[in-house]
Amino acid sequence: MESFGQAARRLRAGLSLREIARRAHVDPGHLSRIEADKRTPTPQLAAALDAALGGAGHLAELARRACVEPWPLDGGPWRPCDTERLVDALAQQTPTAENAVELAHQWLIAEPPQLLEVRSGRRIGAGTVERVERRVQQLRVLDDYVGGGETWVMVTRELTATAGLLKGAAYTEDVGRRLLVAIGELCQVAGWVLSDSGRLAEAERVYLAGVRAANAGGDVAGAANNLSSLAYQLANTGDPRTAPTLARSAYAGARHHASATTLALLAERVAWAYARTGEARGAERALGQVEAEYDQRRPEDDPVWVYWLDQGEIEIMAGRVWTQLHRPLRAVPILERATSGYSDATGRETALYLSWLAESLIQANEVDRAAETASRAFRLSRQANSARAEDRIRLLGNQLGRFRGNAVVDSFLDEFRSAA
């Protein structure tokens, strides 16, 4: 059977390569490499060449067949259609939790695939990728101060534009790999803000696309960050029974590839997943792993996205875990100490952390202090535009409702319900 390049040369007989390149909107040099079978066209480019050469679907079918089996490369298989599928995954139906578990297991045993150059469009260089990387970090830091309700449109637009570069530009293997890593990081940011805005199905889809993008770029830690972020979401808003498997898979998969600080972050999410399923021993063991990993940290080894994890954040998670497990004697002192260092400038985070302190105080039967703390958390949540913060305040309202008649509680409930 003739190859795609052979068929394209046969159909082009009598026409110049430059003329067909013009009709198909492709660089002539790129078309020359396709005809020499040194490059494989994307499905879109194959269809354009089919139309320009009057192939009656023959070229499109050859391109489809060429993508059925992966190309064997040094680091593993990566196909032109893999790029298509990765980009298309950002607009597909939401995977189920069962799909996510399967993906986690596949990711753990698969060799990282090696990137081929994108085969059409303009060429981009390292400078473009550096700008993308800086923009991702800017969006990540912005999320420290602004809730997902304000930022999800901005971040998802950025993701769409960056995925467009992957799909439509030409670049070297090194640049392409960095672009995939940046897309993986951007997927994690997008998933986080989508979840924070209450768009859970979209967040799950984006997280899974991020696992694939990061893994394709050779960024095992970035893939793990996406996977454990999905585990965190499922623990909070989905079926929490699936969360420990995903969280442990992320930690195990990154164990030999990630910095100590990154592993501490991944272990935190394991602890939280166990807490949400009521498994106190698993949660306590994971909290011990957090401390052990963090004690081994070397900041020079860390990816930029773990900048926010410090001892205070680790204490906050420990306090949340013990609150979730209804251990207020352990939770209250930790959360009081940790939240004392947070200001109103980080409105959403402070509101969330204060909500856990308030809940632990309710468990300890410190009702007045719980209501005072809940009132401060409520006022901060009003500025945050965060579905997560709103859900936490709603939960406090329900828990404090049984203490009607207490003046401090009544003040909080009246303020809370008047804003509903």
URQUIQUI-V826665 format. One record per residue. N is the residue number from 1. OMEGA is omega in degrees with one decimal (* if undefined). D_CENTER is the distance of its C-alpha to the mean C-alpha in whole Angstrom. Layout:
N	OMEGA	D_CENTER
N	OMEGA	D_CENTER
This chain:
1	-179.7	43
2	178.5	42
3	177.4	39
4	-178.7	37
5	178.2	38
6	-180.0	42
7	179.7	41
8	178.2	40
9	-179.8	43
10	-178.4	46
11	-178.3	45
12	-176.1	45
13	179.6	48
14	179.1	50
15	-179.7	47
16	177.9	46
17	-179.4	42
18	-179.3	42
19	179.0	43
20	177.2	41
21	178.5	38
22	-178.2	39
23	-176.9	39
24	178.8	35
25	-179.9	34
26	178.2	33
27	-179.6	34
28	178.5	37
29	177.8	36
30	178.1	33
31	178.1	35
32	179.1	38
33	175.9	36
34	-180.0	35
35	177.5	38
36	-179.1	39
37	174.5	36
38	176.8	34
39	177.6	31
40	-177.7	30
41	170.4	29
42	176.3	26
43	179.8	27
44	179.9	28
45	177.2	30
46	179.0	32
47	179.3	32
48	177.8	33
49	177.2	36
50	179.9	37
51	-177.4	38
52	-176.2	40
53	-179.4	42
54	-175.9	43
55	177.8	41
56	177.2	41
57	-176.1	38
58	-179.8	39
59	179.2	36
60	179.3	34
61	177.1	35
62	179.0	35
63	179.2	31
64	-179.7	30
65	-178.7	32
66	-176.6	31
67	-179.6	27
68	179.9	28
69	179.4	28
70	173.9	26
71	178.2	28
72	179.1	28
73	-173.3	27
74	-174.5	27
75	-177.9	24
76	-173.9	23
77	171.3	23
78	-171.2	21
79	175.0	23
80	-178.9	23
81	175.0	22
82	175.4	19
83	178.6	18
84	-175.9	19
85	177.8	17
86	-179.8	14
87	180.0	15
88	-179.1	16
89	179.6	13
90	179.2	12
91	-176.9	15
92	174.9	16
93	-176.8	17
94	173.8	14
95	177.4	14
96	176.7	16
97	178.0	15
98	176.5	18
99	-178.0	16
100	178.2	13
101	178.4	16
102	178.9	17
103	-179.9	14
104	-178.4	14
105	177.8	18
106	-178.8	18
107	-177.1	15
108	-174.5	17
109	-174.3	20
110	170.9	20
111	178.3	21
112	179.7	18
113	179.9	19
114	-175.5	21
115	166.4	20
116	178.4	23
117	171.2	24
118	-161.9	23
119	176.3	27
120	173.2	27
121	-173.6	27
122	179.5	28
123	175.8	27
124	-177.2	25
125	-176.4	25
126	-179.5	23
127	178.3	24
128	-179.2	22
129	177.6	19
130	177.0	20
131	177.0	20
132	-178.8	16
133	178.1	15
134	-179.4	17
135	177.9	16
136	179.6	12
137	176.5	13
138	179.4	16
139	-179.9	13
140	179.5	11
141	176.8	15
142	-179.6	16
143	176.2	13
144	-171.8	16
145	-174.9	18
146	-178.7	18
147	-178.0	16
148	177.6	14
149	178.7	17
150	-167.5	18
151	-171.0	15
152	179.4	13
153	-179.4	15
154	-175.3	15
155	-179.8	12
156	174.0	12
157	177.5	15
158	179.2	14
159	179.1	11
160	-179.4	14
161	-178.8	16
162	175.4	15
163	176.4	14
164	175.0	18
165	179.6	19
166	-174.2	17
167	-168.8	19
168	-176.0	22
169	173.1	23
170	-176.8	25
171	178.2	24
172	179.6	25
173	-178.5	23
174	178.4	22
175	179.4	21
176	178.6	19
177	178.0	17
178	178.7	16
179	176.9	15
180	178.2	13
181	178.7	11
182	177.6	11
183	176.6	9
184	178.0	7
185	-179.6	6
186	175.5	7
187	179.7	4
188	177.4	2
189	-179.2	6
190	178.2	6
191	-178.7	5
192	-176.7	6
193	175.2	9
194	177.0	10
195	-179.4	10
196	178.5	12
197	178.2	14
198	-179.2	15
199	-168.0	13
200	-179.4	12
201	177.8	13
202	-179.9	11
203	-179.5	8
204	179.3	8
205	-177.8	9
206	177.4	6
207	-177.8	4
208	173.4	7
209	178.7	8
210	175.3	5
211	-177.0	7
212	-178.8	10
213	-178.5	10
214	-179.7	10
215	178.2	12
216	178.5	15
217	179.6	15
218	-177.7	16
219	-177.2	13
220	180.0	13
221	178.2	12
222	175.7	8
223	179.0	8
224	179.7	9
225	176.2	7
226	-176.8	4
227	-179.6	7
228	173.6	9
229	175.7	6
230	176.8	7
231	178.9	11
232	178.9	11
233	-179.1	11
234	177.9	13
235	-175.5	15
236	-168.4	16
237	-179.1	16
238	175.2	16
239	-173.8	19
240	-179.2	18
241	178.8	20
242	-171.7	17
243	-179.0	15
244	179.9	17
245	179.9	17
246	-177.4	14
247	178.6	13
248	178.3	16
249	179.1	15
250	-179.5	12
251	-177.6	15
252	-178.0	18
253	-177.1	16
254	-168.9	15
255	-177.1	19
256	-174.6	21
257	-172.2	18
258	177.5	16
259	-179.7	18
260	179.1	20
261	177.4	18
262	179.2	14
263	175.4	16
264	178.0	17
265	-179.2	14
266	178.1	13
267	175.1	17
268	-177.8	16
269	171.5	14
270	-179.9	16
271	-178.6	19
272	179.3	18
273	177.7	17
274	179.9	21
275	-178.8	22
276	176.6	21
277	176.6	23
278	-178.3	26
279	-172.8	26
280	-177.5	27
281	177.0	28
282	-179.7	25
283	-178.9	23
284	177.6	26
285	179.8	26
286	176.5	22
287	175.2	23
288	176.5	25
289	178.2	23
290	-178.4	21
291	-178.1	24
292	179.5	25
293	-176.1	22
294	178.3	22
295	-179.2	26
296	-171.2	25
297	172.6	23
298	-173.6	24
299	-179.0	22
300	180.0	23
301	-169.4	21
302	167.7	18
303	-174.6	15
304	-172.5	15
305	174.9	11
306	-176.3	13
307	-170.8	16
308	-175.8	16
309	176.9	17
310	-176.7	21
311	177.9	23
312	178.4	23
313	177.9	20
314	176.9	21
315	177.8	24
316	-179.3	22
317	178.1	20
318	178.2	23
319	177.3	25
320	179.4	22
321	-178.4	23
322	173.7	26
323	179.4	26
324	179.7	24
325	177.6	27
326	174.7	30
327	-173.7	31
328	179.4	32
329	175.7	34
330	-172.5	32
331	-170.7	29
332	-178.7	31
333	179.9	32
334	-175.5	29
335	176.7	27
336	179.9	30
337	-174.9	30
338	-177.0	27
339	-179.9	26
340	-179.5	30
341	-177.6	28
342	-179.8	26
343	178.9	27
344	-179.3	27
345	175.4	25
346	-168.1	22
347	-175.9	22
348	-177.3	19
349	179.5	19
350	177.3	22
351	-180.0	23
352	-176.1	20
353	175.9	22
354	179.3	25
355	177.1	25
356	174.9	24
357	179.3	28
358	-179.6	29
359	179.3	29
360	176.7	30
361	174.9	33
362	178.8	34
363	179.3	33
364	-179.9	36
365	173.7	38
366	-166.3	38
367	-179.6	38
368	-179.4	39
369	178.3	36
370	-178.8	34
371	177.5	35
372	179.8	35
373	178.4	31
374	179.1	30
375	178.7	32
376	178.6	30
377	-179.7	27
378	-178.3	28
379	177.6	29
380	-179.5	26
381	179.6	24
382	-179.6	26
383	-166.2	25
384	-175.3	21
385	-176.5	20
386	178.0	18
387	179.2	18
388	-179.9	17
389	179.1	20
390	178.7	22
391	-180.0	21
392	178.9	22
393	178.1	25
394	178.5	26
395	177.9	26
396	177.7	29
397	178.6	31
398	-177.7	31
399	-179.4	32
400	-178.5	34
401	-178.9	36
402	178.9	38
403	175.8	40
404	-176.4	41
405	171.7	45
406	-171.8	43
407	-178.3	44
408	177.8	40
409	-179.0	38
410	179.0	40
411	178.1	39
412	-176.1	36
413	179.0	36
414	179.1	38
415	-178.6	35
416	-175.2	32
417	177.3	34
418	-179.4	36
419	-175.5	32
420	*	31
